[in-house]
Amino acid sequence: MRVPTISRVEVYPVELPITRTFVFASGSAGKAGAGARLVFVRVLDEEGRYGWGECRPMPGWSYETLETVVTTLRRHLIPAVVGTPASDLAGLHARMHAAIGRGPSTGQPIARSALDMAVHDLLARALGVPLRALLGGSPRPASVALSYTVTAASPEAASREVSAARAKGFEHFNFKVGVHPETDVQVARAIREAAGPEAFVWADANQGLAVERAARVAEGLAEAGVDVLEQPFAADKPHLMRVFRGRCPLPLAVDEASVSPSDFLLYASEGLVDYLVVKVTRSGGLWPSIAQVHIAQAFGLPLLISGLTDSMLTKMAACQLGAAFGCQGPAALNGSQFIDDSALFPTKAQVEHDGRVWLPELPGVGIEPDIDTLRSLEVKEV
């Protein structure tokens, strides 16, 4: 097989309907009735073979927006990578780094992630293997259990929400801490009781706590049966994690603070975290995410999978990565709870149902957007 070479990249900024309001301590993923903005890219080689990538920039979560992602791709990253062999993933990232350098961490990681994903998809398609096999896993069909995001603010509503999700096949649950601080512990207790003892219950603070508040909340969450507390403090304040570590009765994880492999290495080497949260879009794509996984393995840390309310393309790619390293979940990939991407992905119901993502033996990521629908949803004013 001739190794594919990147010859052309198409960029599609789109807007999808938001079906439910989703608020977290540091911002929002949007309000029901509004639009969720995503950027899709298609990488083509000289023979017309292609691969798809996607990202969802959210200004409430990071500094990247739809506009910055599109201009970064079109003016900087794409010109830098055209002509690169798809198999040269290290070279791909070196060229992207030369075009957009790092600050304290990876420069424009969300924009990079879409291009990285598309090149991985192209290469796996060209080889005729599922993405998980390209990443070193088995090509056999696999599944990854999803974690349902509970948005209720009261324990009664949380209990009803968990019961309804369990009826749909969900086994694991996550919720946001700090949005309604007066009910955080009661909601946690209600989720655990409704979910049962086998469920993994995951509390995410999204940088929204101060140390004293975090210490009090963590004690209540531990008593309620929560399994992990994620990102209690601002991403640029690792010293607070050092102060908090000895006072926290819960396992800890970071999210916004762990963009590059070196970011995660800092937390792991100091013994400040108990899990790696794999988030492909946040980390600049699959290639740097794999580096984070290897660091976690070296420290004996298990994996969790998360996302940015992405569409099915990123959800499938993240699950492919998890499956390659034996992670069967939980995966807090909750895009389907909050955005409607069903028109883009006609086969979605075949790969996401019963609270799991089912990975087929198809080459590449395992799903792709309908190109005509994608073009009809394009945002024209960028």
Disulfide bonds with the S-S distance in Angstrom:
none
